[in-house]
Every structure is written in structure tokens, then in C-alpha cells.
Amino acid sequence: MALVNCEECGSQVSDRAAACPKCGCPIGSKAEPEEHEPVEIEQTGKNYKLGMLVGGAVFLGGILFLAKSDNPAVGIALTGIGAVAYIVAKLGAWWDNG
Ligand SMILES: [Zn+2]
């Protein structure tokens, strides 16, 4: 017989006990981490950040293209696409947070 620390309240409990006598937390069965939801939220946030990053990069690329190229249509298209992608990602992040 050995003593284990209760995962819930930290008190010493016999590993033969079915549950912690103090808080009732099951002993022996490792509490399965249910952290799917926070991970998913973080993933979504990262996707929006990526969208803002890519959108911003395309926008800056379009401005550079406008400044250096004699074909302004491509630069205008790039800045437009970049700005839209950035705004969509920003709105998405705002929508999820609000
Ligand atoms: Zn306990």
C-alpha cells in the first residue's frame, strides 16, 4: 500500500482508495485532460493572426509593386487582396472574441 497525492486537493490518499476522502476525486485513474476547447480557440486565433499576417504581407507587397513596377494594375490588385484578407481576418478575430 502506498500513498499518492490527490490530483484535486493534493492530500495524501491510499492508492487503494477508490476516491479521495476529502474531495471525492477518483484515485488511480489519471484525470483525463479535457482541454480540447481552449486548444481549438487558440488554433482559431492563430488562424486569424496568420490571415492578418499574410494579408498584411500581400498588402505591403502590393505597395512595393506599385512603387517599383510600371504595371500598376498588379499592385492595385495585390493591395486590394491584402487589405481584404487583413480586414476579414481582423473581423473574424473580433467576431470570435466579442
Ligand atoms: Zn482530494
Boltz pocket constraint, residues with backbone or C-beta under 6 A from the ligand:
constraints:
  - pocket:
      binder: B
      contacts: [[A, 6], [A, 7], [A, 8], [A, 9], [A, 10], [A, 11], [A, 20], [A, 21], [A, 22], [A, 23], [A, 24], [A, 25]]
      max_distance: 6.0
